[in-house]
Amino acid sequence: MRHARSTDPDTGERYLAVGVRGLDLLKSPLLNKGDAFTREERAAFGLNGLLPDRVATIDEQLARVHEQYLLKTGDLGRNIYLNGLMDRNETLFFRFLRENLADAIPVVYTPTVALACRHWSRIYRRARGIYVTPRDRGRMTEVLSTRSFASRAIIVVTDNERILGIGDQGAGGMGIPIGKLALYTVGAGLHPSRTVPISLDVGTENPELLTDPLYMGYREHRLRGDEYESFIAEFVHAVQQVFPAALLQWEDFSNRTSFNNLDTYRDTLPSFNDDIQGTAAMVVAGLMAATARSGIRIRDHRVVIVGAGSAGRGIRDLIVKAMVDDGASSGGASNQILSLDSRGLIVDRRPDLSAAKQRLAVSAEVVEGWRIEDHAIGLAEVVDNAKATVLIGVSGVPGAFTADVLERMARNTQRPIVMPLSNPTSHAEATPASVVEWTHGQAIVATGSPFPPVTLGGVTHRIGQANNMFIFPGVGLGALAVGARKITDQMLLSAAGALAAQVPRERSDHGQIYPDIRDVCEVSRAVAVAVARQAIAEGVADPGPDVEQIIDNWIWVPQYVPYRPA
């Protein structure tokens, strides 16, 4: 990079020594200040005549951005505008997000990013991130070296096959790593130069893309089998060569590949899968936070998970570990968590179970004595017979939580915990209003997308958003700051505990078991500290003198600093 932070030995002023000037400086999104360049900087960097006369403050720029933002039509229009701002001036972009979290985060990421991915080839404006295709086999190290990033970076990579709730989006899946990394920066303060978005464009099975004349991706059917595995292996090797100190996050891979990639490479380089592990830590944090309201310890809950994909499997595995940490036996905890797929309850006696489904199956002994007919065991029967206290939805099936199911939940326990987590909003298993109504106001509700409060019988129920943004930015910050060599399950449980501790009592008293999104910076710092300390305790990171100070030294705040020529 052609700039470095320095300190004036005479005045003590902190400044950035910058090695580009003129139009090149204005075209650098990481360095551009727009009309906020001072008169001295304009003279020193050859900017006179390239900008209007007025020297603006960042607050004046933010006011202009806000007016332009409101003029855009619809959330997709606002998404396009904000991504354009990021391409021009990253400091201003992240400052705007930071000051408008509740409004802007759903536009930059879930749920609007799904629309952006769907229309990627038609709204494309400027290249960002790194695209790797099968044409690059044999030279991936060279490809990853084409753009300049800090070596101690966070990489978010996707192969685009399972983008949110809309499936295979081919090259359009790049919107996910770009959006996700923006959340790392705004949520945890990771400097933009440490963020590397990568799309593994290995083809697509989406017929609309394959026949779209404007489609910009690798116009072939997806790599599968041994070819795919060797492609991933070469990519991981290239990451180790180009970014030897990086943390890699796998994102939006299919159920077929997500666990395989994670299990194969989690000991090869520091890596985790947010869909699997981040979602799981988020759910465990919610259960921890709900303990005071529900009166039930984690080890005593009876959990039903609807959805047997990567998220459902990750949630189950981490809840088992949380229950064991709380005093349950491993076998007992496993049988307190019941998972359903499209065919009903997954029981080990069910024929033709895949290896993945076998990991989710409960023993046939669990269902002995249940009041059921000789057929697939549906959700209502599972909730009723298991006396479920927690109901989690990661199925992507809207309406899966019916009135009958939720009324049974309310009969099982005074404070049922109900989490319809599927995104986007249209895929949620139930709306919070329906959950509150059908449980007669008893349920503690958390959703994947933001929902407004629900009022029933004069009582207002605040709906917590189980937003992974409360987990993954802090995990990334904490792991990178202490140089963690692995992301362990205990680090994720520590992240969950730190998040649960950040829920204010006045919110939990109204049923909200997650913080407000406006508190994400404070939450991420607490999560990062917990993760870093756990990494050191487990010996996967080296001890440091002051973990909190290490974390604080890593946090970047989006504000302009003085520039001097390098």
BADO-968029 format. One record per residue (C-alpha): residue number from 1; x, y, z. Coordinates in Angstrom, 3 decimals, decimal comma, padded with zeros to 6 digits, always signed. Layout:
# BADO-968029
R fifi        u        v        w
R  NUM        X        Y        Z
...
END
This chain:
# BADO-968029
R fifi        u        v        w
R    1 +000,000 +000,000 +000,000
R    2 +001,156 +003,504 -000,756
R    3 +000,293 +005,098 +002,573
R    4 +001,215 +004,664 +006,232
R    5 +000,275 +006,199 +009,570
R    6 +002,920 +008,457 +011,092
R    7 +003,378 +010,922 +013,936
R    8 +004,917 +014,384 +013,588
R    9 +007,904 +014,384 +016,006
R   10 +007,548 +018,122 +016,674
R   11 +003,787 +018,521 +017,147
R   12 +002,741 +014,970 +017,996
R   13 +000,019 +015,157 +015,289
R   14 -001,070 +011,829 +013,851
R   15 -001,288 +011,878 +010,064
R   16 -001,372 +009,581 +007,057
R   17 +001,558 +009,670 +004,673
R   18 -000,033 +009,228 +001,231
R   19 +001,835 +008,366 -001,954
R   20 -000,830 +009,130 -004,578
R   21 -002,126 +012,506 -005,750
R   22 -004,524 +014,255 -008,116
R   23 -007,209 +012,175 -009,791
R   24 -005,621 +008,947 -008,551
R   25 -006,254 +010,119 -004,982
R   26 -009,866 +011,050 -005,744
R   27 -010,399 +007,655 -007,391
R   28 -009,126 +005,728 -004,351
R   29 -012,210 +004,889 -002,232
R   30 -010,044 +004,144 +000,793
R   31 -008,302 +007,539 +000,671
R   32 -010,808 +009,868 -000,984
R   33 -012,303 +012,590 +001,225
R   34 -014,206 +014,323 -001,579
R   35 -014,860 +017,977 -000,857
R   36 -013,587 +017,512 +002,727
R   37 -009,942 +017,794 +001,634
R   38 -008,510 +020,854 +003,386
R   39 -007,004 +023,725 +001,404
R   40 -003,536 +022,630 +002,510
R   41 -004,200 +019,068 +001,315
R   42 -005,600 +020,331 -001,994
R   43 -002,386 +022,263 -002,618
R   44 -000,092 +019,437 -001,476
R   45 -001,803 +016,717 -003,535
R   46 -002,594 +018,586 -006,754
R   47 -006,340 +018,778 -006,110
R   48 -006,895 +022,489 -006,787
R   49 -009,399 +022,826 -009,587
R   50 -010,614 +019,236 -009,215
R   51 -013,066 +020,040 -006,398
R   52 -015,656 +022,737 -005,659
R   53 -014,310 +025,672 -003,637
R   54 -016,144 +024,920 -000,386
R   55 -014,302 +022,724 +002,133
R   56 -016,967 +020,550 +003,745
R   57 -017,023 +018,843 +007,110
R   58 -017,885 +015,159 +007,295
R   59 -021,169 +016,113 +008,986
R   60 -022,092 +018,281 +006,005
R   61 -021,220 +015,414 +003,678
R   62 -023,395 +013,074 +005,740
R   63 -026,341 +015,460 +005,446
R   64 -025,914 +015,459 +001,657
R   65 -025,647 +011,658 +001,578
R   66 -028,807 +011,336 +003,660
R   67 -030,775 +013,581 +001,294
R   68 -029,598 +011,602 -001,734
R   69 -030,338 +008,311 +000,041
R   70 -033,938 +009,331 +000,731
R   71 -034,447 +010,314 -002,907
R   72 -033,740 +006,770 -004,117
R   73 -036,683 +004,579 -005,068
R   74 -037,061 +001,388 -003,041
R   75 -034,526 -000,573 -001,023
R   76 -032,729 -001,914 -004,102
R   77 -032,224 +001,652 -005,327
R   78 -030,835 +002,594 -001,929
R   79 -028,590 -000,486 -001,949
R   80 -027,193 +000,539 -005,333
R   81 -026,628 +004,082 -004,081
R   82 -024,812 +003,015 -000,903
R   83 -022,593 +000,574 -002,772
R   84 -021,742 +003,374 -005,168
R   85 -020,821 +005,544 -002,183
R   86 -018,552 +002,749 -000,886
R   87 -016,861 +002,676 -004,285
R   88 -016,178 +006,426 -004,031
R   89 -015,465 +007,155 -000,360
R   90 -015,238 +004,320 +002,135
R   91 -014,799 +006,527 +005,190
R   92 -018,000 +008,413 +004,427
R   93 -019,854 +005,195 +003,575
R   94 -018,972 +003,525 +006,869
R   95 -019,657 +006,673 +008,858
R   96 -023,137 +006,828 +007,293
R   97 -023,799 +003,169 +008,155
R   98 -022,546 +003,649 +011,691
R   99 -024,895 +006,586 +012,272
R  100 -027,904 +004,937 +010,579
R  101 -027,553 +001,299 +011,620
R  102 -031,205 +000,376 +012,073
R  103 -032,230 +001,822 +008,703
R  104 -029,181 +001,138 +006,548
R  105 -028,036 -002,364 +007,585
R  106 -031,155 -004,100 +006,156
R  107 -030,479 -002,193 +002,908
R  108 -026,779 -003,052 +002,698
R  109 -027,281 -006,669 +003,772
R  110 -030,257 -008,847 +004,728
R  111 -032,859 -008,753 +003,300
R  112 -032,103 -006,328 +000,406
R  113 -028,809 -007,954 -000,571
R  114 -030,822 -010,900 -001,922
R  115 -032,343 -008,589 -004,543
R  116 -028,931 -007,158 -005,356
R  117 -027,524 -010,663 -005,915
R  118 -030,477 -011,648 -008,093
R  119 -029,972 -008,599 -010,340
R  120 -026,161 -008,446 -010,059
R  121 -025,348 -008,594 -013,766
R  122 -027,867 -005,846 -014,521
R  123 -026,879 -003,404 -011,767
R  124 -023,127 -004,034 -012,036
R  125 -021,087 -000,817 -011,910
R  126 -017,559 -001,442 -010,673
R  127 -015,425 -004,490 -009,898
R  128 -014,852 -005,138 -006,213
R  129 -013,334 -008,196 -004,602
R  130 -011,730 -011,156 -006,383
R  131 -013,454 -013,587 -008,752
R  132 -011,862 -017,030 -009,110
R  133 -013,099 -019,369 -011,861
R  134 -012,107 -022,797 -013,199
R  135 -010,076 -020,932 -015,827
R  136 -007,740 -019,959 -012,981
R  137 -006,767 -023,477 -011,978
R  138 -003,012 -023,739 -011,740
R  139 -002,547 -020,003 -011,082
R  140 -004,806 -019,123 -008,148
R  141 -001,903 -017,697 -006,137
R  142 -001,332 -015,217 -008,946
R  143 -005,035 -014,362 -009,100
R  144 -005,301 -013,726 -005,352
R  145 -002,242 -011,473 -005,566
R  146 -003,797 -009,108 -008,115
R  147 -005,307 -006,810 -005,493
R  148 -003,609 -005,220 -002,517
R  149 -004,944 -006,076 +000,947
R  150 -003,442 -006,222 +004,432
R  151 -002,055 -009,720 +004,975
R  152 -003,705 -010,115 +008,399
R  153 -007,146 -009,946 +006,865
R  154 -010,618 -011,424 +007,039
R  155 -011,685 -013,249 +003,880
R  156 -015,342 -013,966 +003,167
R  157 -015,681 -016,490 +000,358
R  158 -018,733 -018,020 -001,303
R  159 -019,275 -020,383 -004,200
R  160 -022,657 -018,697 -004,729
R  161 -024,756 -021,864 -004,607
R  162 -027,051 -021,104 -001,698
R  163 -027,492 -017,359 -001,475
R  164 -029,813 -016,558 +001,448
R  165 -033,226 -017,987 +000,580
R  166 -032,938 -017,583 -003,208
R  167 -030,481 -020,304 -004,148
R  168 -027,859 -020,408 -006,888
R  169 -026,977 -016,902 -008,101
R  170 -023,717 -017,634 -009,890
R  171 -021,374 -014,654 -010,014
R  172 -024,122 -012,528 -008,441
R  173 -023,294 -014,129 -005,124
R  174 -020,406 -011,669 -004,836
R  175 -022,900 -009,304 -003,199
R  176 -022,764 -011,509 -000,102
R  177 -019,017 -011,268 +000,677
R  178 -019,028 -007,535 -000,097
R  179 -022,025 -006,913 +002,169
R  180 -020,810 -009,232 +004,900
R  181 -017,417 -007,562 +005,068
R  182 -019,056 -004,151 +005,266
R  183 -020,707 -005,439 +008,447
R  184 -017,327 -006,551 +009,808
R  185 -016,108 -002,976 +009,387
R  186 -019,133 -001,113 +010,682
R  187 -019,863 -003,618 +013,458
R  188 -016,389 -004,421 +014,785
R  189 -014,205 -001,697 +013,326
R  190 -012,042 -003,907 +011,120
R  191 -010,230 -001,585 +008,719
R  192 -011,507 -001,911 +005,122
R  193 -007,973 -002,769 +003,945
R  194 -008,264 -005,953 +006,015
R  195 -011,405 -007,182 +004,223
R  196 -011,182 -009,485 +001,193
R  197 -014,394 -010,510 -000,641
R  198 -013,976 -013,559 -002,894
R  199 -016,398 -015,310 -005,227
R  200 -015,539 -018,843 -006,324
R  201 -017,448 -018,671 -009,602
R  202 -017,473 -022,372 -010,435
R  203 -020,519 -022,137 -012,712
R  204 -024,249 -022,181 -012,086
R  205 -027,274 -024,419 -012,417
R  206 -029,619 -021,435 -012,557
R  207 -031,243 -021,652 -016,022
R  208 -032,186 -017,968 -016,002
R  209 -028,538 -017,000 -015,643
R  210 -027,260 -019,483 -018,208
R  211 -029,598 -018,018 -020,830
R  212 -029,336 -014,351 -019,797
R  213 -027,285 -012,433 -022,402
R  214 -026,223 -009,950 -019,700
R  215 -025,016 -012,587 -017,236
R  216 -021,414 -011,762 -016,299
R  217 -020,288 -014,977 -014,679
R  218 -018,654 -018,232 -015,747
R  219 -021,321 -019,504 -018,129
R  220 -020,946 -023,234 -017,492
R  221 -022,593 -025,855 -015,309
R  222 -021,190 -026,116 -011,787
R  223 -018,087 -028,075 -010,973
R  224 -018,969 -031,165 -008,963
R  225 -017,224 -034,102 -007,372
R  226 -013,454 -034,488 -007,580
R  227 -013,053 -031,427 -009,830
R  228 -014,776 -029,252 -007,259
R  229 -012,764 -030,714 -004,378
R  230 -009,457 -030,130 -006,161
R  231 -010,553 -026,568 -007,001
R  232 -011,265 -025,847 -003,300
R  233 -007,976 -027,468 -002,254
R  234 -006,006 -025,264 -004,648
R  235 -007,883 -022,189 -003,433
R  236 -007,103 -022,927 +000,228
R  237 -003,442 -023,467 -000,639
R  238 -003,372 -020,142 -002,505
R  239 -004,912 -018,367 +000,504
R  240 -002,178 -019,795 +002,721
R  241 +000,461 -018,476 +000,330
R  242 -000,961 -014,994 -000,278
R  243 -002,692 -014,361 +003,090
R  244 -000,779 -016,520 +005,591
R  245 -002,212 -014,703 +008,631
R  246 -005,797 -014,405 +007,365
R  247 -009,039 -015,680 +008,857
R  248 -011,362 -017,272 +006,301
R  249 -015,133 -017,313 +006,594
R  250 -017,080 -019,746 +004,394
R  251 -020,416 -018,235 +003,372
R  252 -023,545 -019,490 +001,577
R  253 -022,233 -022,834 +000,391
R  254 -024,752 -025,614 -000,193
R  255 -025,617 -028,262 +002,364
R  256 -023,518 -030,688 +000,326
R  257 -020,340 -028,645 +000,580
R  258 -020,589 -026,413 +003,653
R  259 -019,808 -029,028 +006,322
R  260 -017,285 -030,797 +004,122
R  261 -015,284 -027,615 +003,505
R  262 -015,456 -026,634 +007,164
R  263 -014,473 -030,066 +008,509
R  264 -011,707 -030,505 +005,921
R  265 -009,987 -027,170 +006,392
R  266 -010,798 -025,834 +009,871
R  267 -007,459 -027,182 +011,151
R  268 -005,575 -026,215 +007,982
R  269 -006,152 -022,487 +008,381
R  270 -008,201 -020,390 +010,812
R  271 -011,711 -020,614 +009,403
R  272 -015,378 -020,874 +010,291
R  273 -018,767 -020,958 +008,617
R  274 -021,171 -018,255 +009,746
R  275 -024,236 -020,068 +008,373
R  276 -023,365 -023,054 +010,563
R  277 -021,438 -021,741 +013,550
R  278 -022,405 -018,073 +013,674
R  279 -026,102 -018,898 +013,537
R  280 -025,608 -021,568 +016,186
R  281 -023,821 -019,159 +018,533
R  282 -026,596 -016,622 +017,965
R  283 -029,271 -019,161 +018,964
R  284 -027,347 -020,303 +022,046
R  285 -026,936 -016,654 +023,092
R  286 -030,698 -016,209 +022,817
R  287 -031,323 -019,256 +025,005
R  288 -028,850 -017,937 +027,561
R  289 -030,504 -014,512 +027,583
R  290 -033,978 -016,064 +027,850
R  291 -033,107 -018,158 +030,892
R  292 -034,203 -015,481 +033,356
R  293 -037,527 -015,008 +031,533
R  294 -038,315 -018,670 +030,874
R  295 -037,126 -019,997 +034,224
R  296 -035,535 -022,966 +032,429
R  297 -031,801 -023,645 +032,299
R  298 -030,268 -024,535 +028,953
R  299 -029,599 -028,126 +030,047
R  300 -033,316 -028,624 +030,778
R  301 -034,790 -027,268 +027,544
R  302 -036,469 -029,550 +025,035
R  303 -035,631 -028,120 +021,636
R  304 -037,316 -028,694 +018,288
R  305 -035,471 -027,545 +015,155
R  306 -037,375 -027,343 +011,870
R  307 -034,846 -027,518 +009,046
R  308 -032,080 -030,070 +008,580
R  309 -029,679 -028,015 +006,480
R  310 -026,347 -026,570 +007,519
R  311 -027,869 -024,033 +009,929
R  312 -030,037 -026,639 +011,651
R  313 -027,127 -029,008 +012,052
R  314 -024,858 -026,298 +013,412
R  315 -027,501 -025,133 +015,891
R  316 -028,048 -028,659 +017,160
R  317 -024,334 -029,352 +017,647
R  318 -023,651 -026,157 +019,589
R  319 -026,754 -026,467 +021,779
R  320 -025,572 -029,964 +022,727
R  321 -022,208 -028,490 +023,761
R  322 -023,943 -025,698 +025,704
R  323 -026,129 -028,240 +027,516
R  324 -023,092 -030,348 +028,402
R  325 -021,311 -027,242 +029,691
R  326 -024,407 -026,638 +031,838
R  327 -024,201 -030,089 +033,391
R  328 -026,100 -032,402 +031,025
R  329 -024,658 -035,666 +029,762
R  330 -023,742 -035,776 +026,076
R  331 -026,227 -038,568 +025,317
R  332 -029,002 -036,920 +027,291
R  333 -028,462 -033,571 +025,580
R  334 -028,521 -035,170 +022,138
R  335 -031,922 -036,703 +022,811
R  336 -033,359 -033,398 +024,053
R  337 -032,942 -031,842 +020,601
R  338 -035,292 -033,078 +017,901
R  339 -034,779 -032,139 +014,254
R  340 -037,302 -032,286 +011,426
R  341 -036,857 -032,201 +007,667
R  342 -039,492 -032,211 +004,933
R  343 -040,399 -035,818 +005,863
R  344 -040,900 -035,141 +009,571
R  345 -038,918 -036,099 +012,656
R  346 -035,487 -037,555 +011,928
R  347 -035,302 -040,831 +013,859
R  348 -032,436 -043,316 +013,585
R  349 -034,838 -046,089 +012,544
R  350 -035,871 -044,164 +009,443
R  351 -034,605 -045,935 +006,315
R  352 -032,181 -044,386 +003,820
R  353 -030,822 -041,694 +006,131
R  354 -027,800 -039,890 +004,706
R  355 -024,689 -039,514 +006,850
R  356 -025,651 -035,896 +007,492
R  357 -029,151 -036,843 +008,618
R  358 -027,788 -039,603 +010,853
R  359 -025,956 -036,907 +012,818
R  360 -029,330 -035,276 +013,521
R  361 -031,345 -038,395 +014,274
R  362 -032,669 -039,148 +017,730
R  363 -032,866 -042,656 +019,058
R  364 -036,063 -044,582 +018,359
R  365 -036,264 -045,033 +022,126
R  366 -037,095 -041,330 +022,422
R  367 -040,387 -041,765 +020,568
R  368 -041,417 -045,004 +022,253
R  369 -044,730 -044,457 +023,987
R  370 -045,599 -041,356 +021,965
R  371 -049,204 -040,972 +020,902
R  372 -048,623 -041,309 +017,171
R  373 -049,824 -043,348 +014,260
R  374 -047,487 -045,482 +012,163
R  375 -046,400 -042,715 +009,795
R  376 -043,937 -039,851 +009,523
R  377 -043,985 -037,838 +012,737
R  378 -045,000 -034,239 +012,016
R  379 -044,183 -031,006 +013,818
R  380 -047,358 -030,797 +015,900
R  381 -046,874 -034,359 +017,164
R  382 -043,223 -033,681 +018,022
R  383 -044,039 -030,484 +019,910
R  384 -046,849 -032,189 +021,796
R  385 -045,123 -035,449 +022,708
R  386 -041,681 -034,003 +023,435
R  387 -043,222 -031,210 +025,549
R  388 -041,032 -028,799 +023,600
R  389 -039,978 -025,553 +025,284
R  390 -037,986 -024,127 +022,349
R  391 -039,032 -024,046 +018,675
R  392 -036,469 -022,959 +016,063
R  393 -037,155 -022,529 +012,367
R  394 -034,389 -022,607 +009,737
R  395 -036,409 -024,313 +007,013
R  396 -037,154 -021,392 +004,695
R  397 -040,780 -022,592 +004,614
R  398 -043,166 -019,687 +005,307
R  399 -046,057 -020,594 +007,596
R  400 -044,406 -023,758 +008,940
R  401 -045,296 -022,686 +012,499
R  402 -049,077 -023,004 +012,458
R  403 -051,626 -021,925 +015,055
R  404 -052,004 -025,556 +016,165
R  405 -048,244 -025,956 +016,693
R  406 -047,889 -022,710 +018,638
R  407 -050,923 -023,350 +020,822
R  408 -049,330 -026,663 +021,791
R  409 -046,072 -024,835 +022,620
R  410 -048,017 -022,546 +024,951
R  411 -049,495 -025,579 +026,737
R  412 -046,036 -027,079 +027,271
R  413 -044,486 -024,183 +029,158
R  414 -045,390 -020,780 +030,542
R  415 -042,731 -019,001 +028,441
R  416 -042,077 -020,879 +025,174
R  417 -039,133 -019,606 +023,129
R  418 -040,031 -019,357 +019,441
R  419 -037,454 -018,444 +016,792
R  420 -038,628 -018,289 +013,154
R  421 -035,180 -017,454 +011,804
R  422 -035,429 -017,987 +008,053
R  423 -034,491 -015,063 +005,811
R  424 -035,600 -013,066 +003,947
R  425 -038,768 -011,919 +005,720
R  426 -041,054 -013,670 +003,250
R  427 -039,510 -017,026 +004,214
R  428 -040,051 -016,724 +007,983
R  429 -041,820 -019,740 +009,503
R  430 -044,276 -017,368 +011,222
R  431 -044,654 -013,653 +011,823
R  432 -044,124 -012,378 +015,359
R  433 -047,702 -011,106 +015,446
R  434 -048,975 -014,621 +014,777
R  435 -046,630 -016,186 +017,337
R  436 -047,719 -013,745 +020,049
R  437 -051,414 -014,176 +019,210
R  438 -051,375 -017,974 +018,970
R  439 -049,416 -018,393 +022,211
R  440 -051,749 -015,900 +023,955
R  441 -048,872 -013,524 +024,628
R  442 -046,730 -016,157 +026,371
R  443 -043,968 -016,603 +023,790
R  444 -040,516 -015,060 +023,823
R  445 -039,983 -014,344 +020,124
R  446 -036,838 -013,784 +018,072
R  447 -036,658 -013,581 +014,294
R  448 -033,999 -013,599 +011,609
R  449 -035,170 -010,371 +009,961
R  450 -036,202 -007,184 +011,778
R  451 -039,855 -006,922 +012,838
R  452 -041,673 -004,161 +014,742
R  453 -042,990 -004,678 +018,289
R  454 -046,286 -006,517 +018,736
R  455 -049,020 -005,314 +021,086
R  456 -051,618 -007,755 +022,432
R  457 -054,064 -007,027 +025,210
R  458 -052,322 -003,765 +025,997
R  459 -048,947 -005,477 +026,456
R  460 -046,124 -004,648 +024,045
R  461 -043,758 -007,460 +023,083
R  462 -040,378 -006,382 +021,712
R  463 -039,061 -008,702 +019,011
R  464 -035,368 -009,489 +019,190
R  465 -033,563 -009,912 +015,901
R  466 -031,274 -012,935 +015,926
R  467 -028,892 -011,114 +013,636
R  468 -025,577 -012,895 +013,097
R  469 -024,037 -009,426 +012,968
R  470 -023,944 -009,634 +016,764
R  471 -021,593 -012,637 +016,494
R  472 -019,345 -012,844 +013,440
R  473 -017,743 -009,358 +013,484
R  474 -016,637 -009,854 +017,090
R  475 -015,422 -013,387 +016,380
R  476 -013,362 -012,102 +013,454
R  477 -011,966 -009,143 +015,383
R  478 -011,061 -011,192 +018,453
R  479 -009,442 -014,005 +016,464
R  480 -007,402 -011,711 +014,219
R  481 -006,306 -009,370 +016,991
R  482 -004,591 -012,169 +018,942
R  483 -003,589 -014,214 +015,893
R  484 -005,776 -017,235 +016,714
R  485 -004,668 -020,313 +014,803
R  486 -008,097 -021,955 +014,958
R  487 -011,732 -021,115 +015,672
R  488 -012,873 -023,577 +018,349
R  489 -016,349 -024,462 +019,576
R  490 -015,493 -023,029 +022,990
R  491 -014,585 -019,720 +021,367
R  492 -018,055 -019,672 +019,801
R  493 -019,696 -020,524 +023,132
R  494 -017,716 -017,683 +024,704
R  495 -019,034 -015,384 +021,978
R  496 -022,586 -016,520 +022,777
R  497 -022,116 -015,878 +026,481
R  498 -020,695 -012,411 +025,852
R  499 -023,638 -011,553 +023,594
R  500 -026,203 -012,795 +026,119
R  501 -024,611 -010,582 +028,766
R  502 -025,140 -007,539 +026,540
R  503 -028,958 -007,727 +026,597
R  504 -030,201 -004,933 +028,900
R  505 -032,670 -006,016 +031,589
R  506 -035,276 -003,472 +030,473
R  507 -035,337 -005,141 +027,045
R  508 -035,416 -008,715 +028,295
R  509 -038,306 -007,768 +030,575
R  510 -040,291 -007,026 +027,401
R  511 -039,312 -010,329 +025,797
R  512 -036,395 -009,046 +023,690
R  513 -033,547 -011,543 +024,013
R  514 -031,074 -009,781 +021,702
R  515 -029,635 -006,274 +021,864
R  516 -030,735 -003,468 +019,590
R  517 -028,782 -003,281 +016,326
R  518 -027,713 +000,240 +017,296
R  519 -025,596 -001,355 +020,048
R  520 -023,655 -003,609 +017,687
R  521 -020,291 -001,828 +018,093
R  522 -020,301 -002,260 +021,868
R  523 -021,554 -005,834 +021,527
R  524 -018,844 -006,719 +018,983
R  525 -016,117 -005,393 +021,268
R  526 -017,408 -007,525 +024,163
R  527 -017,615 -010,595 +021,901
R  528 -014,107 -009,950 +020,550
R  529 -012,620 -009,719 +024,041
R  530 -014,337 -012,973 +025,096
R  531 -013,217 -014,799 +021,941
R  532 -009,634 -013,556 +022,259
R  533 -009,407 -014,591 +025,905
R  534 -010,824 -018,032 +025,137
R  535 -008,368 -018,503 +022,263
R  536 -005,485 -017,709 +024,604
R  537 -006,894 -019,977 +027,326
R  538 -007,109 -022,887 +024,873
R  539 -003,589 -022,324 +023,594
R  540 -004,616 -021,513 +020,008
R  541 -003,319 -017,944 +020,423
R  542 -000,306 -016,554 +022,228
R  543 -000,842 -014,607 +025,464
R  544 -000,725 -010,829 +025,323
R  545 -000,257 -008,203 +028,046
R  546 -003,720 -006,635 +027,833
R  547 -006,388 -008,265 +025,667
R  548 -008,786 -005,328 +025,856
R  549 -006,067 -002,904 +024,765
R  550 -005,089 -005,211 +021,899
R  551 -008,710 -005,265 +020,728
R  552 -009,081 -001,489 +021,039
R  553 -005,914 -000,930 +019,001
R  554 -007,516 -002,883 +016,152
R  555 -010,771 -000,939 +016,050
R  556 -010,974 +001,597 +013,214
R  557 -013,361 +004,533 +013,514
R  558 -014,522 +006,062 +010,197
R  559 -013,272 +009,619 +010,447
R  560 -010,938 +011,735 +008,353
R  561 -007,318 +012,153 +009,428
R  562 -004,796 +014,700 +008,112
R  563 -002,804 +013,705 +005,002
R  564 +000,784 +014,577 +004,118
R  565 +002,705 +013,560 +001,005
R  566 +004,672 +010,348 +001,504
END
